[in-house]
Amino acid sequence: MVRGHGYIKNAQDIEQIVVKTNDRGTPVLLRDVARVERGPEMRRGVADLDGRGDTVGGIVVMRHSENADKVIRRVKERLQELQPSLQRV
């Protein structure tokens, strides 16, 4: 799997990439040695937790002059409220 940004606009552009040339100088294209197809989008926002499968992480941003202990307590309270809607597999 290859992912990148640049001048390539579609699968046909990738198929035209020269992998090497043969003894007579004829180019061997990527399409000659591989199947080129569009794959799924990259997953975002999901991580693996200790090798046990997918998990979701989050970041809490505290405002300037807030009390960190109070913010942590409020976050934990809110997570308890959300717990029934969080699904475990």
DSSP file (Angstrom, degrees, kcal/mol; ACC not computed):
  #  RESIDUE AA STRUCTURE BP1 BP2  ACC     N-H-->O    O-->H-N    N-H-->O    O-->H-N    TCO  KAPPA ALPHA  PHI   PSI    X-CA   Y-CA   Z-CA
    1    1 A M              0   0    0      0, 0.0     2,-0.4     0, 0.0     0, 0.0   0.000 360.0 360.0 360.0 135.5    0.0    0.0    0.0
    2    2 A V        -     0   0    0      2,-0.0     2,-0.4     0, 0.0     0, 0.0  -0.983 360.0-177.5-126.1 135.5    1.3    3.4   -0.9
    3    3 A R        +     0   0    0     -2,-0.4     2,-0.3     2,-0.0     0, 0.0  -0.999  20.9 134.0-132.4 135.9   -0.1    6.7    0.3
    4    4 A G        -     0   0    0     -2,-0.4     2,-0.4     4,-0.1    -2,-0.0  -0.989  42.1-123.7-167.5 171.5    1.2   10.1   -0.8
    5    5 A H        +     0   0    0     -2,-0.3     2,-0.3     2,-0.0     4,-0.1  -0.963  58.2  77.4-124.9 143.4    0.4   13.6   -2.0
    6    6 A G  S    S-     0   0    0     -2,-0.4    -2,-0.0     2,-0.3     0, 0.0  -0.973  91.2 -21.2 161.1-142.7    1.7   15.2   -5.1
    7    7 A Y  S    S+     0   0    0     -2,-0.3     2,-0.3     6,-0.0    -1,-0.0   0.649  95.8 103.8 -79.7 -15.9    1.3   15.3   -8.9
    8    8 A I        +     0   0    0      1,-0.2    -2,-0.3     5,-0.0     3,-0.1  -0.528  40.5 172.6 -72.2 127.4   -0.5   11.9   -9.1
    9    9 A K        +     0   0    0     -2,-0.3     2,-0.3     1,-0.2    -1,-0.2   0.665  57.9   2.0-109.3 -23.1   -4.2   12.5   -9.6
   10   10 A N  S >> S-     0   0    0      1,-0.1     4,-1.2    28,-0.0     3,-0.6  -0.926  80.4 -86.5-156.4 176.8   -5.6    9.0  -10.2
   11   11 A A  H 3> S+     0   0    0     -2,-0.3     4,-2.2     1,-0.2     5,-0.2   0.829 119.8  61.3 -63.0 -32.9   -4.8    5.2  -10.5
   12   12 A Q  H 3> S+     0   0    0      1,-0.2     4,-1.2     2,-0.2    -1,-0.2   0.869  99.7  55.2 -64.2 -35.6   -3.9    5.6  -14.2
   13   13 A D  H <4 S+     0   0    0     -3,-0.6     3,-0.3     1,-0.2    -1,-0.2   0.896 109.3  47.4 -62.1 -39.2   -1.1    8.0  -13.3
   14   14 A I  H >< S+     0   0    0     -4,-1.2     3,-1.7     1,-0.2    16,-0.3   0.885 105.5  58.6 -69.3 -38.4    0.4    5.4  -10.9
   15   15 A E  H 3< S+     0   0    0     -4,-2.2    16,-1.8     1,-0.3    15,-0.3   0.792 100.4  59.1 -59.5 -27.7    0.1    2.7  -13.5
   16   16 A Q  T 3< S+     0   0    0     -4,-1.2    -1,-0.3    -3,-0.3     2,-0.2   0.449  75.6 120.6 -83.8  -1.2    2.3    4.7  -15.8
   17   17 A I    <   -     0   0    0     -3,-1.7    13,-2.3    -4,-0.1     2,-0.5  -0.458  66.1-126.4 -67.3 131.7    5.3    4.8  -13.3
   18   18 A V  E     -A   29   0A   0     11,-0.2    11,-0.2    -2,-0.2     3,-0.1  -0.700  26.6-178.5 -82.7 122.3    8.4    3.2  -14.8
   19   19 A V  E     -     0   0A   0      9,-3.1     2,-0.3    -2,-0.5    -1,-0.2   0.854  64.7 -40.8 -86.4 -40.8    9.7    0.5  -12.6
   20   20 A K  E     -A   28   0A   0      8,-1.2     8,-3.5     6,-0.0    -1,-0.4  -0.941  57.5-106.4-167.4 179.3   12.7   -0.4  -14.8
   21   21 A T  E     -A   27   0A   0     -2,-0.3     5,-0.0     6,-0.3     2,-0.0  -0.932  29.6-126.0-120.2 151.0   13.7   -0.8  -18.4
   22   22 A N    >   -     0   0    0      4,-2.6     3,-2.1    -2,-0.4    -1,-0.0  -0.158  45.0 -79.3 -83.5-173.4   14.4   -4.1  -20.2
   23   23 A D  T 3  S+     0   0    0      1,-0.3    -1,-0.1     2,-0.1    -2,-0.0   0.772 132.3  48.6 -59.3 -28.1   17.6   -4.9  -22.1
   24   24 A R  T 3  S-     0   0    0      2,-0.1    -1,-0.3     3,-0.0    -2,-0.0   0.343 122.2-103.2 -95.4   6.6   16.4   -3.0  -25.2
   25   25 A G  S <  S+     0   0    0     -3,-2.1    -2,-0.1     1,-0.3    -5,-0.0   0.540  71.1 147.7  86.7   5.9   15.5    0.1  -23.1
   26   26 A T        -     0   0    0      1,-0.1    -4,-2.6    -5,-0.0    -1,-0.3  -0.620  50.6-117.6 -76.3 129.2   11.7   -0.6  -23.2
   27   27 A P  E     -A   21   0A   0      0, 0.0     2,-0.6     0, 0.0    -6,-0.3  -0.418  15.0-145.9 -70.3 140.1   10.1    0.7  -20.0
   28   28 A V  E     -A   20   0A   0     -8,-3.5    -9,-3.1    -2,-0.1    -8,-1.2  -0.939  23.3-149.6-101.9 117.4    8.4   -1.8  -17.7
   29   29 A L  E >>  -A   18   0A   0     -2,-0.6     3,-1.4   -11,-0.2     4,-0.6  -0.467  23.3-114.4 -89.1 158.7    5.5    0.0  -16.1
   30   30 A L  H >> S+     0   0    0    -13,-2.3     4,-1.5   -16,-0.3     3,-1.4   0.871 116.9  60.7 -57.7 -37.5    4.0   -0.6  -12.7
   31   31 A R  H 34 S+     0   0    0    -16,-1.8    -1,-0.3     1,-0.3   -15,-0.1   0.736  97.1  61.7 -64.5 -20.2    0.8   -1.8  -14.4
   32   32 A D  H <4 S+     0   0    0     -3,-1.4    -1,-0.3   -17,-0.3    -2,-0.2   0.720 118.2  25.1 -75.7 -21.1    2.9   -4.5  -16.1
   33   33 A V  H << S+     0   0    0     -3,-1.4     2,-0.3    -4,-0.6    -2,-0.2   0.439 124.3  33.3-123.2  -2.7    3.8   -6.1  -12.7
   34   34 A A  S  < S-     0   0    0     -4,-1.5     2,-0.5    -5,-0.1    -1,-0.1  -0.975  71.1-113.5-151.1 161.4    1.1   -5.1  -10.3
   35   35 A R        -     0   0    0     -2,-0.3     2,-0.5    -3,-0.1    -4,-0.1  -0.887  31.8-156.4 -97.0 127.1   -2.6   -4.3   -9.9
   36   36 A V        +     0   0    0     -2,-0.5     2,-0.3    -5,-0.1   -21,-0.1  -0.913  25.5 151.8-108.1 124.5   -3.3   -0.7   -9.1
   37   37 A E        -     0   0    0     -2,-0.5     2,-0.4   -26,-0.0    -2,-0.0  -0.987  47.7-100.3-148.7 157.3   -6.5    0.2   -7.4
   38   38 A R        -     0   0    0     -2,-0.3    -2,-0.0     1,-0.1   -28,-0.0  -0.636  42.1-161.0 -80.1 132.1   -7.8    2.8   -5.0
   39   39 A G        -     0   0    0     -2,-0.4     3,-0.1     1,-0.2    -1,-0.1  -0.312  29.3 -66.0-102.5-172.9   -8.0    1.6   -1.4
   40   40 A P        -     0   0    0      0, 0.0    -1,-0.2     0, 0.0     3,-0.1  -0.286  57.5 -93.8 -72.5 159.8   -9.9    2.8    1.6
   41   41 A E        -     0   0    0      1,-0.1     2,-0.1     3,-0.0     3,-0.0  -0.353  52.0 -91.0 -66.0 153.7   -9.3    6.1    3.3
   42   42 A M        -     0   0    0      1,-0.1     2,-0.2    -3,-0.1    -1,-0.1  -0.432  43.8-114.1 -66.6 139.4   -6.8    6.1    6.2
   43   43 A R        -     0   0    0     -2,-0.1     2,-0.4    -3,-0.1    -1,-0.1  -0.539  36.2-169.6 -74.9 141.1   -8.4    5.6    9.5
   44   44 A R        +     0   0    0     -2,-0.2     3,-0.1     1,-0.1    -3,-0.0  -0.978  58.8  21.7-131.9 145.8   -8.2    8.5   11.9
   45   45 A G  S    S+     0   0    0     -2,-0.4    12,-0.4     1,-0.2     2,-0.4   0.527  95.5 102.3  82.7   5.1   -9.0    8.9   15.5
   46   46 A V        +     0   0    0     10,-0.1     2,-0.3     8,-0.0    -1,-0.2  -0.968  43.5 174.8-124.3 139.7   -8.7    5.2   16.4
   47   47 A A  E     -B   55   0B   0      8,-2.9     8,-2.9    -2,-0.4     2,-0.4  -0.878  33.1-106.5-135.0 167.3   -5.8    3.5   18.1
   48   48 A D  E     -B   54   0B   0     -2,-0.3     2,-0.7     6,-0.2     6,-0.2  -0.824  27.3-145.6 -97.0 135.6   -4.9    0.1   19.4
   49   49 A L  S >  S-     0   0    0      4,-2.4     3,-2.5    -2,-0.4     4,-0.0  -0.879  70.7 -38.4-106.8 106.5   -4.8   -0.4   23.2
   50   50 A D  T 3  S-     0   0    0     -2,-0.7    -1,-0.2     1,-0.3    -2,-0.0   0.782 110.6 -62.4  53.5  32.5   -2.2   -2.8   24.4
   51   51 A G  T 3  S+     0   0    0      2,-0.2    -1,-0.3     1,-0.1     3,-0.1   0.606 116.0 110.8  73.2  10.6   -2.7   -5.1   21.4
   52   52 A R  S <  S-     0   0    0     -3,-2.5     2,-0.2     1,-0.4    -2,-0.1   0.378  83.7 -91.4-100.0   4.1   -6.3   -5.8   22.5
   53   53 A G        -     0   0    0     -4,-0.0    -4,-2.4     2,-0.0    -1,-0.4  -0.677  68.3 -11.3 120.0-173.9   -8.0   -3.9   19.6
   54   54 A D  E     +B   48   0B   0     -2,-0.2     2,-0.3    -6,-0.2    -6,-0.2  -0.266  54.4 168.2 -67.7 144.2   -9.4   -0.6   18.7
   55   55 A T  E     -B   47   0B   0     -8,-2.9    -8,-2.9    -2,-0.0     2,-0.4  -0.959  27.2-128.9-146.4 161.1   -9.8    2.2   21.2
   56   56 A V        -     0   0    0     -2,-0.3     2,-0.2   -10,-0.2   -10,-0.1  -0.945  21.0-162.5-116.6 136.5  -10.5    5.9   21.0
   57   57 A G        -     0   0    0    -12,-0.4     2,-0.3    -2,-0.4    -2,-0.0  -0.683   4.4-166.2-111.2 167.9   -8.5    8.6   22.7
   58   58 A G        -     0   0    0     -2,-0.2     2,-0.4     2,-0.0   -13,-0.0  -0.963  13.8-135.5-149.0 166.0   -9.2   12.2   23.5
   59   59 A I        -     0   0    0     -2,-0.3     2,-0.5     2,-0.0    -2,-0.0  -0.987  10.4-152.8-127.1 134.3   -7.6   15.3   24.6
   60   60 A V        -     0   0    0     -2,-0.4     2,-0.6     2,-0.0    -2,-0.0  -0.933   9.1-157.4-106.8 126.4   -8.9   17.7   27.2
   61   61 A V        -     0   0    0     -2,-0.5     2,-0.4     0, 0.0    -2,-0.0  -0.915   8.8-150.8-106.0 122.0   -7.8   21.3   26.8
   62   62 A M        -     0   0    0     -2,-0.6     3,-0.1     4,-0.1     2,-0.1  -0.749  16.4-121.5 -94.3 135.5   -7.9   23.4   30.0
   63   63 A R    >   -     0   0    0     -2,-0.4     3,-1.8     1,-0.1    -1,-0.0  -0.386  39.9 -86.7 -71.6 152.2   -8.5   27.1   29.8
   64   64 A H  T 3  S+     0   0    0      1,-0.3    -1,-0.1    -2,-0.1     3,-0.1  -0.318 113.9  18.2 -57.1 138.3   -6.0   29.5   31.3
   65   65 A S  T 3  S+     0   0    0      1,-0.3    -1,-0.3    -3,-0.1     2,-0.1   0.439  92.5 133.5  76.3   4.5   -6.5   30.2   35.0
   66   66 A E    <   -     0   0    0     -3,-1.8     2,-0.7     1,-0.1    -1,-0.3  -0.472  65.1-109.5 -77.3 156.5   -8.7   27.1   35.5
   67   67 A N     >  -     0   0    0      1,-0.2     4,-2.3    -2,-0.1     5,-0.2  -0.797  22.6-150.9 -87.4 117.1   -8.0   24.8   38.4
   68   68 A A  H  > S+     0   0    0     -2,-0.7     4,-2.6     1,-0.2     5,-0.2   0.878  94.1  53.4 -59.2 -41.6   -6.6   21.5   37.1
   69   69 A D  H  > S+     0   0    0      1,-0.2     4,-2.1     2,-0.2    -1,-0.2   0.914 111.0  46.5 -61.2 -43.0   -8.0   19.4   39.9
   70   70 A K  H  > S+     0   0    0      2,-0.2     4,-2.5     1,-0.2    -1,-0.2   0.895 111.5  51.4 -66.8 -39.7  -11.5   20.7   39.3
   71   71 A V  H  X S+     0   0    0     -4,-2.3     4,-2.5     2,-0.2    -2,-0.2   0.931 110.1  49.1 -63.0 -45.3  -11.2   20.2   35.5
   72   72 A I  H  X S+     0   0    0     -4,-2.6     4,-2.5     1,-0.2    -2,-0.2   0.916 111.2  50.1 -61.1 -43.3  -10.0   16.6   36.0
   73   73 A R  H  X S+     0   0    0     -4,-2.1     4,-2.3    -5,-0.2    -1,-0.2   0.919 111.2  48.5 -61.1 -43.9  -12.9   15.9   38.3
   74   74 A R  H  X S+     0   0    0     -4,-2.5     4,-2.5     2,-0.2    -2,-0.2   0.887 110.7  50.9 -65.1 -38.3  -15.5   17.4   35.9
   75   75 A V  H  X S+     0   0    0     -4,-2.5     4,-2.4     2,-0.2    -2,-0.2   0.939 110.9  48.2 -63.4 -46.2  -14.0   15.4   33.0
   76   76 A K  H  X S+     0   0    0     -4,-2.5     4,-1.9     1,-0.2    -2,-0.2   0.890 111.6  50.7 -61.6 -39.8  -14.3   12.2   35.1
   77   77 A E  H  X S+     0   0    0     -4,-2.3     4,-1.9     2,-0.2    -1,-0.2   0.920 110.5  48.9 -62.4 -43.7  -17.9   13.0   36.0
   78   78 A R  H  X S+     0   0    0     -4,-2.5     4,-2.0     1,-0.2    -2,-0.2   0.895 108.7  53.0 -65.7 -38.9  -18.8   13.6   32.4
   79   79 A L  H  X S+     0   0    0     -4,-2.4     4,-1.4     1,-0.2    -1,-0.2   0.876 106.9  53.2 -63.3 -36.5  -17.2   10.3   31.4
   80   80 A Q  H  < S+     0   0    0     -4,-1.9    -1,-0.2     1,-0.2    -2,-0.2   0.895 108.1  50.5 -64.0 -39.1  -19.3    8.6   34.0
   81   81 A E  H  < S+     0   0    0     -4,-1.9    -2,-0.2     1,-0.2    -1,-0.2   0.882 114.7  43.9 -63.6 -38.1  -22.4   10.2   32.5
   82   82 A L  H >X S+     0   0    0     -4,-2.0     3,-1.8     1,-0.2     4,-0.8   0.672  88.2  93.5 -80.6 -17.4  -21.4    9.0   29.0
   83   83 A Q  G >< S+     0   0    0     -4,-1.4     3,-1.2     1,-0.3    -1,-0.2   0.828  78.2  57.3 -49.6 -43.7  -20.4    5.5   30.1
   84   84 A P  G 34 S+     0   0    0      0, 0.0    -1,-0.3     0, 0.0    -2,-0.1   0.815 108.7  47.7 -60.4 -27.0  -23.8    3.9   29.4
   85   85 A S  G <4 S+     0   0    0     -3,-1.8     2,-0.4    -4,-0.2    -2,-0.2   0.576  90.3  96.6 -90.4  -8.3  -23.6    5.0   25.8
   86   86 A L    <<  -     0   0    0     -3,-1.2     2,-0.5    -4,-0.8     0, 0.0  -0.697  69.1-143.8 -83.5 129.0  -20.0    3.7   25.3
   87   87 A Q        -     0   0    0     -2,-0.4     2,-0.4     2,-0.0    -2,-0.1  -0.793   9.6-159.2 -99.6 130.6  -20.0    0.3   23.7
   88   88 A R              0   0    0     -2,-0.5    -2,-0.0     1,-0.1     0, 0.0  -0.882 360.0 360.0-105.9 140.2  -17.5   -2.3   24.6
   89   89 A V              0   0    0     -2,-0.4    -1,-0.1     0, 0.0    -2,-0.0   0.387 360.0 360.0-109.8 360.0  -16.7   -5.2   22.3
